[in-house]
Amino acid sequence: MEQEPTSEPSARLAGAAAGESAFRVPGTLGLQDQALIKEFILLPILLTVLERNRIKIESSTMKLKAAYLEMLDKVMKTVHTDLTAVRRQLRRRGVQVYLETKDEEGIRHLYVYQGYSDRVFLRWVFVEAELRIRFAAYFGYEIH
């Protein structure tokens, strides 16, 4: 399969997309497209979490507040850059993703690809686990 130009999201987020098969049923997504949709869903949630943490730190009396805020701003900028790259890749591939609902079970999105539509459902426990992984990756540490 042809490689994408260099506008890939950070290497921290790469992973699932390496060995896609050349044959797919029309309207079905490959592994890379599925990974992009997952990132498209998760990265805005991560940005929201980081922004809430930023607000709490700003209003706190903690020592080294400026250093924490600077670090958070840098990570948020990187997440935003990655999200922009994901959006660009989805657009280039002709995949459209729409929020359907958020409820106590999870978050549902509808995607449209080559005239076909399907749904993605992510349970909140899955979202939380995935956000922890991304949080660790963006801040440069491993979860054990």
Order of alpha helices (4+ residues) and beta strands (2+ residues): alpha-alpha-beta-beta-beta-alpha
